[in-house]
Amino acid sequence: MFGYRLFPLAYPRLQAAARSEIGPRRENQDNYLLIDGKGNAEYLSHGRPYRKAIPRWPGDHWRLCVIDGMGGHRNGQAFAASVAEALLEEPFGPRSLPRRRERLMSIHAALHERWHQGPDSPGSTLTWIDVRPDGLAHLAQVGDSRALLLRDGVWRQLTRDHSPAEFLRRDGRADETLSQRIPEQAMAQALGYGSFGILKDGDGQYPLQHTRQLRLDLAAELTPGHQDRPDLASFRLKRGDTLLLASDGLWSGKKKDPWEMLNGEGALPERLRALLWGALDTGASDNLTAILCQCR
């Protein structure tokens, strides 16, 4: 199941395409949201592409979001759709990083209030980029979907997966208890669900328990290729850049870095289809969803 559209923009000249594949799963629990500079939106509704116009959307502003419902939890598809719907209503992001974190926390709190029913409650990843007309991009990340940037022929990952090992690395913790309790490939936090073992209590300890809160680190500016990849940051797109946002199904096959298969030939929808089908051919074991965006 998939959808795609081409979206031209005056300056900088952007084009984007989105696609989602169910893969070997029975249900597609992924979703995406793509809003172009004219306020035309596309996302999945009941697993199928749905399009609508967003009233009063600011001209030449874009929104790119990839959402992956937590596998094995109830209502994964419905929850991912509710995230897309919430982002449809969210105004274009403010410039202040603390304010953007506040808005993301507000979305998370509303989803938690609506959906949380215990350990099996649903949640999702969210990789969210808003792009202004001048190319300034605002990034927000929760979970283990990814954003990558192709610049000058080199792919650079802009996000870090929210795994137990990632937060141990951030804190310089010698205590490996968290990694022992949660498989390496598991997420340590999810939108609408909360986090596990990555927030300190009043005594400075990291209790191994679920909490409603999210941990989101900030950076004033994101430098592509730098080791630190904060959860909320800003960066500027340049002519010739390519952005790829994708759920973790894309790298669940045998090929470690499938985005390296993306070439510069052909229209974006065909290139994106080839990327996802190529991942399926190498044994991808999950739903696959991606947005491909070019700055010409």
DRENDO-1510 file (C-alpha; in Angstrom, 1 decimal, always signed):
<recs>
REC; n; res; u; v; w
REC; 1; MET; +0.0; +0.0; +0.0 .
REC; 2; PHE; +1.5; +3.3; -0.9 .
REC; 3; GLY; +1.0; +6.9; -2.0 .
REC; 4; TYR; +3.1; +9.6; -3.5 .
REC; 5; ARG; +3.0; +13.0; -5.0 .
REC; 6; LEU; +5.4; +15.6; -6.4 .
REC; 7; PHE; +5.5; +19.0; -4.8 .
REC; 8; PRO; +7.2; +21.9; -6.5 .
REC; 9; LEU; +8.3; +24.9; -4.5 .
REC; 10; ALA; +9.5; +28.3; -5.7 .
REC; 11; TYR; +12.6; +28.9; -3.6 .
REC; 12; PRO; +14.4; +26.9; -2.6 .
REC; 13; ARG; +13.0; +24.5; -5.2 .
REC; 14; LEU; +11.9; +21.4; -3.3 .
REC; 15; GLN; +10.4; +18.2; -4.6 .
REC; 16; ALA; +9.2; +15.4; -2.3 .
REC; 17; ALA; +7.6; +11.9; -2.6 .
REC; 18; ALA; +6.3; +9.6; +0.1 .
REC; 19; ARG; +5.7; +5.9; -0.1 .
REC; 20; SER; +4.6; +3.1; +2.4 .
REC; 21; GLU; +4.8; -0.7; +2.0 .
REC; 22; ILE; +3.2; -3.2; +4.2 .
REC; 23; GLY; +6.1; -5.7; +3.6 .
REC; 24; PRO; +5.7; -9.2; +5.2 .
REC; 25; ARG; +3.4; -7.9; +8.0 .
REC; 26; ARG; -0.4; -8.5; +8.2 .
REC; 27; GLU; -1.0; -4.8; +8.9 .
REC; 28; ASN; +0.7; -1.6; +8.0 .
REC; 29; GLN; +1.3; +0.2; +11.3 .
REC; 30; ASP; +3.5; +2.9; +9.7 .
REC; 31; ASN; +2.2; +6.3; +8.6 .
REC; 32; TYR; +3.6; +9.5; +7.2 .
REC; 33; LEU; +2.5; +13.2; +6.7 .
REC; 34; LEU; +3.7; +15.3; +3.8 .
REC; 35; ILE; +2.4; +18.9; +3.5 .
REC; 36; ASP; +3.7; +21.0; +0.6 .
REC; 37; GLY; +4.2; +24.7; +0.2 .
REC; 38; LYS; +0.6; +25.2; -0.9 .
REC; 39; GLY; -1.0; +23.4; +2.1 .
REC; 40; ASN; -1.7; +20.1; +0.2 .
REC; 41; ALA; -1.4; +17.2; +2.7 .
REC; 42; GLU; -1.0; +13.5; +2.2 .
REC; 43; TYR; -1.0; +10.7; +4.9 .
REC; 44; LEU; -2.4; +7.2; +5.3 .
REC; 45; SER; -6.0; +6.6; +6.5 .
REC; 46; HIS; -6.8; +2.9; +7.2 .
REC; 47; GLY; -3.6; +2.0; +5.4 .
REC; 48; ARG; -4.5; +4.0; +2.2 .
REC; 49; PRO; -3.2; +7.3; +0.9 .
REC; 50; TYR; -5.5; +10.2; +1.8 .
REC; 51; ARG; -5.2; +13.8; +0.6 .
REC; 52; LYS; -6.7; +17.0; +1.9 .
REC; 53; ALA; -6.0; +20.8; +1.8 .
REC; 54; ILE; -4.9; +22.5; +5.0 .
REC; 55; PRO; -6.6; +25.9; +5.4 .
REC; 56; ARG; -4.4; +28.9; +6.2 .
REC; 57; TRP; -1.2; +26.9; +5.8 .
REC; 58; PRO; +1.7; +29.4; +5.3 .
REC; 59; GLY; +2.9; +29.6; +1.8 .
REC; 60; ASP; +6.1; +27.8; +0.8 .
REC; 61; HIS; +6.4; +26.0; +4.1 .
REC; 62; TRP; +6.8; +22.2; +4.2 .
REC; 63; ARG; +6.2; +19.5; +6.7 .
REC; 64; LEU; +7.8; +16.0; +6.4 .
REC; 65; CYS; +7.0; +13.3; +9.0 .
REC; 66; VAL; +7.5; +9.6; +9.3 .
REC; 67; ILE; +5.6; +7.7; +12.0 .
REC; 68; ASP; +6.1; +4.0; +13.0 .
REC; 69; GLY; +3.6; +2.4; +15.4 .
REC; 70; MET; +5.1; +0.2; +18.1 .
REC; 71; GLY; +5.2; -3.4; +16.8 .
REC; 72; GLY; +3.4; -5.9; +19.0 .
REC; 73; HIS; +1.3; -3.3; +20.8 .
REC; 74; ARG; -2.5; -2.9; +20.3 .
REC; 75; ASN; -4.0; -0.4; +17.9 .
REC; 76; GLY; -0.6; +0.4; +16.3 .
REC; 77; GLN; -2.2; +1.5; +13.0 .
REC; 78; ALA; -4.9; +3.6; +14.6 .
REC; 79; PHE; -2.3; +5.2; +16.9 .
REC; 80; ALA; +0.0; +6.1; +14.0 .
REC; 81; ALA; -2.9; +7.6; +12.2 .
REC; 82; SER; -3.8; +9.7; +15.2 .
REC; 83; VAL; -0.3; +11.1; +15.3 .
REC; 84; ALA; -0.6; +12.1; +11.6 .
REC; 85; GLU; -4.0; +13.8; +12.4 .
REC; 86; ALA; -2.5; +15.7; +15.4 .
REC; 87; LEU; +0.4; +17.0; +13.2 .
REC; 88; LEU; -2.2; +18.1; +10.6 .
REC; 89; GLU; -3.6; +20.5; +13.2 .
REC; 90; GLU; -0.2; +21.7; +14.5 .
REC; 91; PRO; +0.8; +25.1; +13.3 .
REC; 92; PHE; +4.1; +25.5; +11.5 .
REC; 93; GLY; +6.9; +25.1; +14.1 .
REC; 94; PRO; +8.2; +28.0; +16.2 .
REC; 95; ARG; +11.8; +29.0; +15.9 .
REC; 96; SER; +12.6; +28.6; +19.6 .
REC; 97; LEU; +14.0; +25.2; +20.5 .
REC; 98; PRO; +12.5; +25.1; +24.0 .
REC; 99; ARG; +9.1; +26.2; +22.5 .
REC; 100; ARG; +9.3; +23.4; +19.9 .
REC; 101; ARG; +10.0; +20.9; +22.6 .
REC; 102; GLU; +7.1; +22.2; +24.6 .
REC; 103; ARG; +4.8; +21.7; +21.6 .
REC; 104; LEU; +6.1; +18.1; +21.0 .
REC; 105; MET; +5.5; +17.3; +24.7 .
REC; 106; SER; +2.0; +18.7; +24.4 .
REC; 107; ILE; +1.2; +16.4; +21.5 .
REC; 108; HIS; +2.7; +13.5; +23.4 .
REC; 109; ALA; +0.7; +14.3; +26.6 .
REC; 110; ALA; -2.6; +14.4; +24.6 .
REC; 111; LEU; -1.8; +11.1; +22.9 .
REC; 112; HIS; -0.9; +9.5; +26.2 .
REC; 113; GLU; -4.1; +10.7; +27.8 .
REC; 114; ARG; -6.1; +9.3; +24.9 .
REC; 115; TRP; -4.4; +6.0; +24.4 .
REC; 116; HIS; -2.5; +4.8; +27.5 .
REC; 117; GLN; -4.0; +1.7; +29.1 .
REC; 118; GLY; -0.9; +0.0; +30.7 .
REC; 119; PRO; +2.2; -1.8; +29.4 .
REC; 120; ASP; +0.6; -2.9; +26.1 .
REC; 121; SER; -0.5; +0.6; +25.2 .
REC; 122; PRO; +0.4; +1.9; +21.7 .
REC; 123; GLY; +3.0; +4.4; +20.9 .
REC; 124; SER; +5.1; +5.4; +17.8 .
REC; 125; THR; +8.2; +6.9; +16.5 .
REC; 126; LEU; +8.2; +10.4; +15.0 .
REC; 127; THR; +10.8; +11.9; +12.8 .
REC; 128; TRP; +9.5; +15.4; +12.0 .
REC; 129; ILE; +11.1; +18.1; +9.8 .
REC; 130; ASP; +9.5; +21.5; +9.1 .
REC; 131; VAL; +11.2; +23.5; +6.3 .
REC; 132; ARG; +10.9; +27.3; +5.8 .
REC; 133; PRO; +11.0; +29.0; +2.5 .
REC; 134; ASP; +14.6; +30.1; +3.0 .
REC; 135; GLY; +15.7; +26.4; +3.5 .
REC; 136; LEU; +16.0; +26.5; +7.3 .
REC; 137; ALA; +14.8; +23.1; +8.6 .
REC; 138; HIS; +13.6; +22.3; +12.1 .
REC; 139; LEU; +14.1; +18.7; +13.2 .
REC; 140; ALA; +12.4; +16.7; +16.0 .
REC; 141; GLN; +13.0; +13.0; +16.8 .
REC; 142; VAL; +11.4; +10.4; +19.0 .
REC; 143; GLY; +12.2; +6.7; +18.6 .
REC; 144; ASP; +14.1; +4.9; +16.0 .
REC; 145; SER; +12.9; +6.2; +12.6 .
REC; 146; ARG; +15.7; +8.1; +11.0 .
REC; 147; ALA; +16.5; +11.3; +9.0 .
REC; 148; LEU; +19.5; +11.2; +6.6 .
REC; 149; LEU; +21.0; +14.0; +4.5 .
REC; 150; LEU; +22.9; +13.4; +1.2 .
REC; 151; ARG; +25.2; +16.3; +0.6 .
REC; 152; ASP; +28.2; +16.4; -1.8 .
REC; 153; GLY; +27.8; +12.7; -2.4 .
REC; 154; VAL; +28.0; +11.6; +1.2 .
REC; 155; TRP; +25.1; +10.3; +3.3 .
REC; 156; ARG; +25.0; +11.7; +6.9 .
REC; 157; GLN; +22.6; +10.5; +9.6 .
REC; 158; LEU; +20.9; +13.4; +11.3 .
REC; 159; THR; +19.3; +11.5; +14.1 .
REC; 160; ARG; +20.2; +8.9; +16.6 .
REC; 161; ASP; +17.9; +5.9; +17.5 .
REC; 162; HIS; +16.4; +6.1; +21.0 .
REC; 163; SER; +17.8; +2.8; +22.1 .
REC; 164; PRO; +19.1; +1.9; +25.6 .
REC; 165; ALA; +22.7; +2.0; +24.4 .
REC; 166; GLU; +22.2; +5.5; +23.0 .
REC; 167; PHE; +21.1; +7.0; +26.3 .
REC; 168; LEU; +23.9; +5.1; +28.2 .
REC; 169; ARG; +26.3; +6.7; +25.7 .
REC; 170; ARG; +24.9; +10.2; +26.2 .
REC; 171; ASP; +25.2; +9.9; +30.0 .
REC; 172; GLY; +28.5; +8.1; +30.1 .
REC; 173; ARG; +27.0; +5.5; +32.3 .
REC; 174; ALA; +29.0; +2.4; +33.3 .
REC; 175; ASP; +25.8; +0.7; +34.6 .
REC; 176; GLU; +24.7; -1.7; +31.8 .
REC; 177; THR; +21.5; -2.8; +33.6 .
REC; 178; LEU; +19.3; -1.0; +31.1 .
REC; 179; SER; +20.9; -2.7; +28.1 .
REC; 180; GLN; +20.6; -6.1; +29.9 .
REC; 181; ARG; +16.9; -5.5; +30.6 .
REC; 182; ILE; +15.9; -4.2; +27.1 .
REC; 183; PRO; +17.1; -5.8; +23.8 .
REC; 184; GLU; +19.5; -3.6; +21.9 .
REC; 185; GLN; +17.1; -3.2; +19.0 .
REC; 186; ALA; +14.2; -2.1; +21.3 .
REC; 187; MET; +13.3; +1.6; +21.7 .
REC; 188; ALA; +13.8; +3.2; +25.1 .
REC; 189; GLN; +11.0; +5.7; +24.5 .
REC; 190; ALA; +8.1; +6.3; +22.1 .
REC; 191; LEU; +5.7; +9.1; +21.4 .
REC; 192; GLY; +2.4; +8.7; +23.3 .
REC; 193; TYR; +3.9; +5.9; +25.4 .
REC; 194; GLY; +6.7; +7.4; +27.4 .
REC; 195; SER; +10.2; +6.1; +28.4 .
REC; 196; PHE; +11.8; +3.4; +30.4 .
REC; 197; GLY; +14.9; +3.7; +32.6 .
REC; 198; ILE; +16.4; +6.8; +30.9 .
REC; 199; LEU; +15.2; +9.6; +33.3 .
REC; 200; LYS; +16.8; +10.3; +36.7 .
REC; 201; ASP; +14.7; +10.4; +39.8 .
REC; 202; GLY; +15.2; +12.9; +42.7 .
REC; 203; ASP; +18.2; +11.0; +44.0 .
REC; 204; GLY; +20.0; +11.0; +40.6 .
REC; 205; GLN; +19.2; +7.3; +39.9 .
REC; 206; TYR; +17.7; +5.8; +36.8 .
REC; 207; PRO; +14.9; +3.6; +38.1 .
REC; 208; LEU; +14.0; +0.7; +35.7 .
REC; 209; GLN; +10.4; +1.6; +35.3 .
REC; 210; HIS; +8.0; +3.1; +32.8 .
REC; 211; THR; +7.3; +6.9; +33.0 .
REC; 212; ARG; +5.0; +9.1; +31.0 .
REC; 213; GLN; +7.8; +11.6; +30.3 .
REC; 214; LEU; +10.0; +11.8; +27.2 .
REC; 215; ARG; +13.7; +12.8; +27.2 .
REC; 216; LEU; +14.5; +15.2; +24.4 .
REC; 217; ASP; +17.9; +16.9; +24.1 .
REC; 218; LEU; +18.3; +20.2; +22.3 .
REC; 219; ALA; +21.0; +21.8; +20.2 .
REC; 220; ALA; +21.1; +25.4; +18.8 .
REC; 221; GLU; +22.4; +24.2; +15.4 .
REC; 222; LEU; +22.8; +20.7; +13.9 .
REC; 223; THR; +26.1; +20.2; +12.0 .
REC; 224; PRO; +25.6; +17.3; +9.5 .
REC; 225; GLY; +28.2; +14.7; +10.0 .
REC; 226; HIS; +29.0; +15.7; +13.6 .
REC; 227; GLN; +28.9; +12.9; +16.2 .
REC; 228; ASP; +26.3; +14.6; +18.4 .
REC; 229; ARG; +22.8; +14.4; +17.0 .
REC; 230; PRO; +20.3; +16.0; +19.3 .
REC; 231; ASP; +16.6; +15.3; +19.3 .
REC; 232; LEU; +15.5; +18.8; +18.5 .
REC; 233; ALA; +17.7; +21.0; +16.3 .
REC; 234; SER; +17.8; +23.3; +13.2 .
REC; 235; PHE; +19.9; +23.1; +10.1 .
REC; 236; ARG; +19.9; +24.7; +6.7 .
REC; 237; LEU; +19.2; +22.9; +3.4 .
REC; 238; LYS; +21.4; +23.8; +0.4 .
REC; 239; ARG; +20.9; +23.3; -3.3 .
REC; 240; GLY; +21.7; +19.8; -4.3 .
REC; 241; ASP; +20.8; +18.3; -0.9 .
REC; 242; THR; +18.6; +15.2; -0.6 .
REC; 243; LEU; +16.7; +14.4; +2.6 .
REC; 244; LEU; +15.5; +10.9; +3.4 .
REC; 245; LEU; +13.1; +10.1; +6.3 .
REC; 246; ALA; +12.4; +6.4; +6.9 .
REC; 247; SER; +11.0; +3.9; +9.4 .
REC; 248; ASP; +13.2; +1.2; +10.7 .
REC; 249; GLY; +11.8; -1.4; +8.2 .
REC; 250; LEU; +14.1; +0.1; +5.6 .
REC; 251; TRP; +17.2; -1.3; +7.3 .
REC; 252; SER; +15.6; -4.5; +8.7 .
REC; 253; GLY; +16.9; -6.6; +5.7 .
REC; 254; LYS; +20.4; -7.8; +5.0 .
REC; 255; LYS; +21.7; -4.6; +3.5 .
REC; 256; LYS; +23.0; -2.4; +6.3 .
REC; 257; ASP; +22.7; +1.0; +4.5 .
REC; 258; PRO; +20.1; +0.6; +1.9 .
REC; 259; TRP; +19.9; +4.3; +1.2 .
REC; 260; GLU; +23.3; +3.9; -0.6 .
REC; 261; MET; +21.3; +2.3; -3.4 .
REC; 262; LEU; +19.5; +5.6; -4.1 .
REC; 263; ASN; +20.8; +7.1; -7.3 .
REC; 264; GLY; +20.2; +10.5; -8.8 .
REC; 265; GLU; +18.4; +9.3; -11.9 .
REC; 266; GLY; +14.7; +9.4; -12.6 .
REC; 267; ALA; +11.7; +10.9; -10.9 .
REC; 268; LEU; +11.4; +10.8; -7.1 .
REC; 269; PRO; +8.5; +8.4; -6.9 .
REC; 270; GLU; +10.3; +5.8; -9.0 .
REC; 271; ARG; +13.5; +6.2; -7.1 .
REC; 272; LEU; +11.6; +5.8; -3.8 .
REC; 273; ARG; +9.8; +2.7; -5.0 .
REC; 274; ALA; +13.1; +1.1; -6.1 .
REC; 275; LEU; +14.6; +1.9; -2.7 .
REC; 276; LEU; +11.7; +0.2; -0.7 .
REC; 277; TRP; +11.4; -2.7; -3.1 .
REC; 278; GLY; +15.1; -3.2; -3.0 .
REC; 279; ALA; +14.9; -3.4; +0.8 .
REC; 280; LEU; +12.1; -6.0; +0.5 .
REC; 281; ASP; +14.3; -8.0; -1.9 .
REC; 282; THR; +17.1; -8.2; +0.7 .
REC; 283; GLY; +14.8; -9.6; +3.4 .
REC; 284; ALA; +13.2; -6.5; +5.1 .
REC; 285; SER; +10.9; -7.9; +7.8 .
REC; 286; ASP; +8.7; -4.9; +8.7 .
REC; 287; ASN; +6.5; -2.2; +7.3 .
REC; 288; LEU; +8.6; +0.3; +5.2 .
REC; 289; THR; +7.8; +4.0; +5.0 .
REC; 290; ALA; +9.9; +6.8; +3.6 .
REC; 291; ILE; +9.8; +10.4; +2.4 .
REC; 292; LEU; +12.4; +11.5; -0.2 .
REC; 293; CYS; +12.9; +15.2; -0.6 .
REC; 294; GLN; +15.3; +17.1; -2.9 .
REC; 295; CYS; +16.5; +20.7; -2.9 .
REC; 296; ARG; +17.3; +21.7; -6.4 .
</recs>
